[in-house]
């Protein structure tokens, strides 16, 4: 039997890394599909190995950290969150393996993926451009363009999950995620001019596949919202948000049922059904992510005590969640989300807005902000600071 080497590490640090790695694996999996990249898919597999080691450490720490019944209950809640992150990572790895096995996806999927709420963009850095010779930290790309760089291709190698000190050089290929408007801005900063828009085009496949692909994009958007709201509910001890996660996950089951029927209908009208297999795996991927969100809120709904360390886990991870109240003097008052362009300006993704005692989940572009509205958003810390300024507060005033 192979012996595992155990290195003492705090449970908090383990969970932070698990959360970060699982989210990175999801982003890279979608990138591998969009750009037909086996190299990116291989990195997802490598990250799964790192996740397996973290799962082992999390289980050991949960056993060592509980001496009384109340401590064991709190640890069980954190362990459930860790298992949810593991489930997300395993699902991302399954998608990456599809790429390596050369499972095909319909061309429509690659053309519609950029229409998701968070797009993945690929830009090449030109010599002398605004990005050439700069570091990611110095540029503050996410708070200025809304785009988060998840990988850099340099020569024949890749830099995954680059940090603030990572430099950018001419010839680098950046993979970044964020709003569509941010992709255009990033392209200009890289010296490439206007970001090429993908216009829908016919590939000779039946209309049913187009319907299936759009449903998969909707499932992708909802699954990512479900996890974001799940962490939100635990962070702010909000059962109202937790119940919305349960409702979203139930809706995901209905969407999966519809999708299976539509794929069966499409199979009657297409000669080669192999590419439909990839769509089935994609729907399973989105459903698994949504189920993980449901598992996270189960901790709150079963009244398991959430230890204070959980707030540190969410607040110290790469992508944080914040709650901000719109001040009376804020320039956001009276503006719609489309007019405010918060995603491009701050890099923060708005998950929900509470306006006049009513929650609006996954708010649309035409939702108008009012004084006193509460915004729940996720993104990087520098983007959070920018969002506080726009809301009419300094970071210290908000505490």
N, C-alpha and C positions, 0 to 999 in steps of 0.2 A: 504494500500500500504506500502510495506517495505521500510523504510528509509535507505539510504546508508550513512555511515559515511565518510566524505571527509577529507583526511589528505593532507595539502599542501606539494607538492613535485615538484622538477624541471622537466620540460618536458624532458630534456636531460636524467636525471636519469631513468625516466619512459621508454623511448625508449631503453636505454641500457639494462634494465632488460627484456623488451619484446623481444629484439633480442636474448639475452642469453637463455631465457626460451624456445622460439620457437625452437632454434637449439638443445637444450637438449632434448626436447620432441621428435624430429625427431630421434635422436640417440637412445633414450630409446625405441621408438616404434619398430625400426628394431631389437633391442636387445630382446624385448619381443617375437617377431616372431621367431628369430633364436634359442632362448633357451626355448621356450614354457613357459614363465614366466608370470603368472597372477599377481604376486606381482609387477613386473616392469610395467606391463600394468596399474595397479591401480595407480602407482605414476604418470604416464602420465595424468590420469584423474584428480588427485589432482593438478597437475601443470596447467591444464586448468582452474581450479578455480582461481588460482593466476593470470593467464593471463586475465581472465574476469575483475578482479579488476583493473588491469593495463590499460585495454582498457577504462574503465570508467574514470580513472584519466587522460589518454591521451586526451580524448574528452573534459573534463573540462578545462585542461590546454590550449588546442588549442583555446577555446573560450575566456579564460581570457587573453591570450597573444597577441591578435590581436586588435589593436586600430585604425589602418589605413589600407587602401586597400593593400599596399605593404606587411604589416605585415601579413594580412590575407592570402595572396597568399603564402608566405613562410610557414606559419603554415599549409596550406592545403597540401603542399608537404610533410611535416613531418608527418601529419596525414595519408597520403596515405601510407607512409612507415610503420607506426604503424598498419594500417589495413592489410598490406601484411603479417606482422609478425603474426597477429591474424589468418589469413587464414591458414598459415602454421601450427600453433598450433592446430586449429580446425581439420585439416586433420589428424594430428598425433593422436589426441584424437579419431577420428573415427576408426583408425587402432587399437588402444589399446582396444576399445570396441569389436572389432572382436575377440580378444584373450579371453576376458571375456565371450563372447557368445559362445566360443569354436568352432568358425568357423575354419575349417581345411585348411591347406595349403599343397600343394604337397611336398613330401620329397625332390624332386629336388631343390625346392626353398631354403631350409635350407642348401643344399650342395653347391649351387652356390653362395649364399650370401657372403661367404668369398672371392669370386673372384671379388667382387666389388672393386673400386679404393681405398675406405677406408673400411677396414674390422672391424668387432667387434670381439674381442677376450675375452675369459674367462680363467683366470688362478687362481690357488690356491697357496697362499703364504706358502712355507715350513718353518719350524723353522730353524733359523740360516742362511737363505738365504740373499741375498743382499738387499732385500726389508724389511725384518723383523726388526721392531723397528725403521724404518726411517719415515720421513715425506715426503709428495709429493713435498713440496717446496725444501727440502734438496736434494732430489734425482734428481729434474729437469727431470722427466721422459720423458716429451714430447721432450725436446731438446737433450736427450741422446739416447732415443729408438724410438722416433717418435710416441709414443702411449700416448693418453690422457685418463686418468681414468675418466669415467663418472659415475661410481657407485661402491660401495663397500658393499658386503654382509658380515656382522659380526654377527655370531650367528644366531638369528632369525630376526634380523633387517637389514635395508639397510641405507646406507649413499649415498644420491644422490648429484651429482655435487660437489664432495669434493674439498676443497680449499688447499692452500699451507700448512696450519698448520695441515691438517688432517694426522694423523699417520697411519701406516700400521703395522699390527700384524700377527703373524703366524696363519694360519687357515682362514685368510680373503680370500674372493673370489672377484677378481677384474674384472670388466667389463671395457674394454678399447677399443678405436677406433684409427685407424691409418693404416699405410702401412703393408702389409703382413710380410715384413722383420722385422718390428718393433715388431710384435706379437711374432715372434721367439725369439728375443732378450729379450722381457719382460718375456717370459716363462723361459728362462735361469736365469734371475735375480730373479725370484720367486723360483728357485730351482727345476723346473720341467723338466729341460733338453730341448730337442728339442720340439718345438710346434707341436702338431699333425696335419699333413696335411690331408685335406679331399679329398680323391680320389673319382672321380665320380663313382657312382654305379647304377646299374639298379634296379628299384623298380616295374617293371612290367607295368608302365604307357606308353602310346603311345608316339612316338617321337615328336608329335606336342606339348606336354606339355613342353618337354625340350626346344623346340624352343621358346615357350612363356616365360618360366622362364628366358632364356638368354636375351630376349628383355626387360623384367621387370628390370633386373640388369642394362641394358644399360639406361633405362629410369631413374632409380635411380641415376646413375652417372651424367647424363645430367641435371637432375633437380637440384642437388646440385651445379653443375657448374653454372647453370643459376642464382641462387641466389647469389653466390659468385661474379660473374661478374657484377650483378646488383648493389651490394654495391660498387664494384670497380668503375663503371661508374660514380656514384654520388660522390664518394670520390675524384676522380681525374677529375671530370667534362669532361668525355670523351664520346662523342656521338658515336664514332666508336665502342667502347666496348658495348654501349647501343644497337646499331643496331644488334650486334652479339647476344645479349640476345633475341631480337625480333625474329631473325632467329632460334635460338635454341628452343624457345617456339613454333614456327610454326612447326618445325620438330617434336616436341613432339606430336602435334595433329595428324600428319601422323602416328607416331608410335602407338598411341592409337587406330587408325583405323585398322592398321594391326593386332594389338594384339587381338582386338575384333573378327576379322575374324578367326584368328588362334584358339581362344578358342572355337568358334562355331564348327570349324572343329574337334577339339579334343573331344568335347562333343559327337560326333557321334560314337566315338571309345572307350568310357569308360563307365563302368556300373554305377558308382556312381559319379555324376557330382557335388556333394556338394563342393568338394575341389576346383573346378574351380571358385566358388564364391569369395574365398579369393584372387585369382589372379586378378579378376576384380577390387576389392577394392584396391589392391596394385597399379595397373596402375592408378587408379583415384587419389591415394595419390601422386604419382610422378607428375602427370599432375597438380595437385593443387599447388604443390611447384613451379613448373615451371611457372605457371600463376602468382604466387605471385612475382616472379622475374620480369616478364613482367610488372606488376603493379608498381614496384619500378622504373624501368627505364622510365616509362611514365612521371614521374616528370621531368626528364631531357629533354626528347624528346618534351615535350610541353613548354619548355623554362620557367618552373617555377623556380624561384630563390631558390637555395639550400642554406640555411643559414649556416654560418661558424660552428654552433653548430653540424652540421651533422658529420663533421670530428671527433669531440670529441666523438660522439656516437659510430662510428665505431672503433676508436682507443682506446677507454676505455672499450670496451666490452671484454668478456672472450676470444673470438676468433677474432683477429685483421686481417686487410688486409694491406699489405705493397707493396711498389714498390721499387725495388732495381736494380741498374745498375751494370753489371759485369765489374770490373776493369781490366786494362791491366795486372796487376800482380796477378790476382786471380788464384788460383789453379783449378778453374772451367773451365777456358778457354781450349777449345779443348776436353773436356770430355762430354760424353753423360749424360743424366739424369739418366740412369741406372748405369753408372759408378760413378756418383757423389752421388747417393743414398741420395738425399736431404731430402726425407721424413723420412728416418730412422735417419739420422744424426741431422736434425734440428726439425723434427716434423711439418714442413711447407708443405702444399699442394700447388703445383704449378698450378695455374689456367690458366696462359697464359704467353707467351714469345713474346716480340717484337724484331725481328731480322732483321736488314737492312730494316727498314720501313715496315716490314710485320709482322702482328700478327699471332701467332700460338696459337689457343685456345685448351685447354685440350691436351697439348703436350705429345707425346708418349715417351717411354723409350729411343728411338734411336735418339731423337733430340739432336744435338750437340750445346753446348754453346760457344759463341764467345765474345770477348771483346766488350763492348758497348751494349750488349743485355740487355733488360729491363725485369726483372722477376716480375710478379705479383703473390703473394702467400698469403695464409691465414694460421693462426696458433696462437700459444701463443707468448707472448712478448719475453721470453727468447730464443725461437727458432728463432725469428726475429734477435736478436743480433748475434746468431751463424751464420745465413745466411749472415748478413752484413760482418762478419769476413771472411767467405768463398768467398764472392764477392770482397774482397780486400779493405774493408773500415771499419772504426770504425763507431759507430752509429752517433757520432757528425759530422763526415765528410760527412755523407749522407744528412744532413739537409740543 
